[in-house]
Amino acid sequence: MSTPPQVVPIFATPLGVVKLAALAGANTALAALFTARALPRWCDPDADPPAGTFRGRDDLSQWSEPEVQLLLGEMLAGVTSVVSGISELTREQFDSLRPELRCWFTIIGTDGHLAPENHPNTSWTAVYCVSSPPASPIRTDSGVLRLQEFRPGNMFMDAAQGTARIPYRPGHCVWRPVPGEMAVFPGWIAYEVALLRADNPLVLVTAGVRYVGADQPWMPPW
């Protein structure tokens, strides 16, 4: 072979990890607020979380507390930085879009987890970590966010395919929640939080985000 082959990713899936430094001083207050509201009246009536897990209503964007409003603004700015960074739209075109989001908090306690889910009618999912326990010395996957891979499906796997480099390697993608950091990925991806083997809870805020153009009156409601 006289020249090396040209290899490009054709079905690449973006995962953005954003540090929201402005929330460093608000995380303690946010964790206390969410813990105080982990009550039946604040629970999502349509959710059926597993034992040890509490999921709040998806009306967090309507809360008036200043720390919540700061959180929402920083999360939306972080998502926008990821999405606009891979978009072919100019800055002016992107700024003309109207962002919409639905947001809720989740508290995962000892031996709790989050079952696999994704979000219809949503372009992007963002998961922000408010607080987390130390990594488990026994279970390395304790409390990790796992993005599920489904594309290989029934593909035959041999030794060469299974050892391909990222972004060509098949398999689930794992992100460990760190306070002050947020993961951003397409809303169609199914994700879960693995069983938490820790004494302290994992507190997360999840947002479904989409950007609506002026010529999109057909946009389905949430």
N, C-alpha and C positions, 0 to 999 in steps of 0.2 A: 504494500500500500504506500503510495508516494506522498500523500498528504493526510493529516489527521482528519477524522470525521467532524462534522459540525453537529453538536448535540445541544438542544435547547429544551427547557421545560414547556410543555404544551398545556398541561392541566394544573398549573401551579395554584396553590391555595394560600392566601396571605394570612399570617398570624402576626399581629402587632403587639408588642409589650411596651407600655407607656408608664413612665414614672410620673406621678402627680405630686410633685414636691409641695405644692401649695396646700395640700391636705394634711401635711405632717402634724400640724397643731390641732387639727379637727378630728382626727381618728378616735381619740379617747372619748370625746363628747358624742361622736356618732355611735360608737359601740355601746355606750351607756344608754343612749336614746333608743336604739334598736332593741337592746335587752329589756328595757322597761316596757316596750310595746310588743313583746313576744307573747301576746295574749289573744284569746279567741276573737275579740272584736277587731283586731288588726290582721287576722289571718286571711289569706286568699281563700274565698269560699269555693273556688273551682279547683283548688289544688288538693292533692292527696299525698302529702309528703310522707316519707317513711319515718319510722320511729326515731326519735332523737333529732329531728330536723323541723325547723319552723320556717315557713315561707309567708312573708307579708303580702298585703294587697299590692297590685301594680299601680298604685296611685301616688307613689313617692314624689312624683314631680309636682304634686299639689300641696305638699307640706310646706309650711311657712318658716320653719326653723332656719336661722341663718347658716348653720353648719350644713344643713341639707341642701340649701340653695347653692352654697359654695361647691358642695360635692357634685351636684347636677351640672353646674357650669363647667367644672374642670373635667368631668367625664365626657361631656359633649365635645369640648375643645380637643380632648385627647383622641376621641373617635374620629373627629373631623381631620385631625392631623394625619392619621393613618390613611383614611379613605381618600382624601385629596392628594396624598402623596403618591398614590398609584393610579390616579384618574388622569385621563387625557384632557379633561376640561381645563380651561384657563382658570386662574384665580377668580377673575370677575364672574365667569360662568358658574363656578362652584358656589361663590358667595350668594348668587341669586337663588339658590335652592333653599327650600324651607325644611329645616330639620324637625323631625317628630321623634319622640321617645316615650317609651313606657318603662318604668323603673320600679324595682322592688328589692327588699332586703331578705337575706336568708341567713339563718343561724343554724349551724351544724354542730351538734354536741357530741359527746363521747359515743362511739359506735354508730353515729349517724352518717348519712351519706345523701347524695343527690342522685336520683335515678336519671337515666338518659332522657334528654329532651332536646327539641329545637324549637324555633319560633316562626311559624307561618306569617306571611305578610310583613316580614321584617328583613331588612337588608343586612344588618350587622348586629352582632351580639357583643356586648362589653361586660366583662366581669371584673369588678374592682374589689380588692382585698382591704377591708377595714382593720381586721386583726386576725392573727393566726397563732396557733401554738407552735412550739419548736418541732422540728422534724423528728419523727419517731425513729429511735435507734433499731427497732425491730422490723417495722414495715416501711420500706422506702417509699411505697405509694400511698401512705396515709394522707388523706385529705388533698390529694393532687387533683387538678382539673385535667380531665382526659377528653381530648377531642377524638371522636371515633372515625377511623378510616373505613370506608366501605367500597372504594372504587375497585380494588383488585377482585373482590367477589370470588368468583370461581376460577380465577387465574391459576395456572400451574406455577408452583414456586420451586425453583431449584436453588442450588448453592450460590450461583452468581446473582440471581434476582434478589435474594434475601440479604445480600451484603452490599447492595447499591448505596451510593452516597446520597445524603439529603441534597436536593429535594426529590430524588428519585426512589428513595427507600420506602416501601409500603409499611404500613403499621400505624397504630394510634400515636397521637402527639400528646405529650404530657407537659403541663405547666404547673409549677408549684406556687400557690398563692403567697405573695409577700406583701405585708402591709405597705400601702402607698403605691402599689403597682397595679396595673390594669391590663388584662388580655383583651384583644379585639380580634374578632374573626367573623366570617360570613354567617348570617343567621340560619342558613340551611344546614349547617353542620350540627350533628347530634353531639352533645357533650354530657359529661357526668362528673360528679365529685366522688372520689373513691372513699371507702369506709375510713372514718377518722378514728385513729387509735391515739387519743390524747385526752388529758383531763380538762384542758381549756378549750372553749369553742372556737370554731372558725366562722368569722362574720364576713359575709360577702354582699355586695350590691350588684345587681344585674340590670342591664338596660338593653332593650330592643330599640334599635335606631334605624330610621330610614330618612331619605332626603327626597323631597317632593318638588318637582319642577312646575312652573306655571302652566305647562301644557299637559299636565297629568290629572285631569279631573276624574279619570277612571280609577284612581288609586283606591284599592279596597279598604274599607274601615277595619280597624282593629276590633 
